[in-house]
Amino acid sequence: MVYKNNTPKAVQDCHELILWIMIHLDKFPRKRRYTLGSKIENALLEILEYLIQAAFMRQGKKAMLQQANLKLEVIRHLWRLSLESKAIAYKQYDYGLASMNSLGMQIGGWSKAVS
């Protein structure tokens, strides 16, 4: 599915998730900001890169989408650790996880469409 300016919806949604999550990562306790927080942020930025590469590649899209999906699974675990370490509230966890799950479904659908 294509969003604005021929950008796939998964790319746009990942972009929006990064913007939303960065606000919450900035509020992490100092002890967690530079461990969990920076890992989550860097991994999300990598996913965005994979999705943009997949959008513009003619071949190898499936491999990029698989990398993005794998990295997203790691982020889900890091996000859960953020909740368990009390760096975020449950409401934030729930919204972030729902956004991640939606993004994962889009990546999965895109990957199936490429096959």
N, C-alpha and C positions, 0 to 999 in steps of 0.2 A: 504494500500500500504506500502511495506517495503522498507526502504532506505538501508544504509550500515550497516553491522553487525547485520542484522535482526531487526534493529531499525525502528519502524513505521515512515513514512514520517512526520506525524504530530509532533512527538517528535523532530525530527531533525529540522523541520521548526520553532518550538517554541524555540529551542536552538539558532538558528540563529537570530530570532527576538530579543531575550534577548540580545545577543551580540551587535546587531545593536542599539537597543534602549538605552542600558547602556551608550554608547558614547554620545548620545544626552541628556540623563538625567544628566550626569555630567556637561553639559553646561547650565542647568537651572539656572535662577537667584536664589540667596541664599534663598530668601523668598519662592520659590516654590520647591526647591530641596528637602527639608526635609518634605514637605507635599505631593504635587502631585507626585514628583519624586520618593520618597521612596514607596508610595502606589502603583504606577505603577510597579516598580521593584519587590516588594514583591508579588503582584498579579500574575505577569508573572511567577515568580519562583514557586508559588503554582500551576499554570496551568501545568508547566513542571512536577511537582511531580504527579499530577493527571494523566497525560498522561503516565508517566513511570509506575505508578501503574496499569493503565488499560492495558498496554502492557504485564505485567507479571502476572496478575491475571487470574484465570480460571473462577471465578464467580464474579459478581459485577462490571464488566467492564462498563456497561451502566450507573450506578450511578456515577462512576468516570468521565466518559465522560460528563455527564450532569453537574457535578460540574465545570468541566473545561470550558464548554460552558457558564455557568452562570457567572463565574469569568471573562471570556473574554468580555462579554457584559459590565461588570462594567469597565473594562479597556478602552473599546471604549469611554465611557463617560468621564473618567478621561483624556484620550488623547485629546478629544475635548475641555475640560476645559483648557488643556495645551495650545492649540491653542488660545482660547479666552482670556487667560490671557497673551498672547504674550510670553510664555516661549519657544515656538517653532515656526518656520516659516511654512507657508502653504505647501511648498514642502516636508518638513519633515513629517508634519501631513498626507499629502496625501499618501506618501510611507508607513508610519507606519500603516495607516488605511487599505490600500490595503493588507498589510501583515497579519494584524489581520483578515480581511475578508477571505482571503485564508485559514488561519488556522482554522477559524470557519467552513468553508465548509468541510475541511478535518475531523474535529471532528464530524460534522453532518453526513458525509458519513460513518465514522467509527462506529458511534452509530447505524446507520441504518443497517449496516452489522452485528453488534452484535445481533440485535433483531431477 
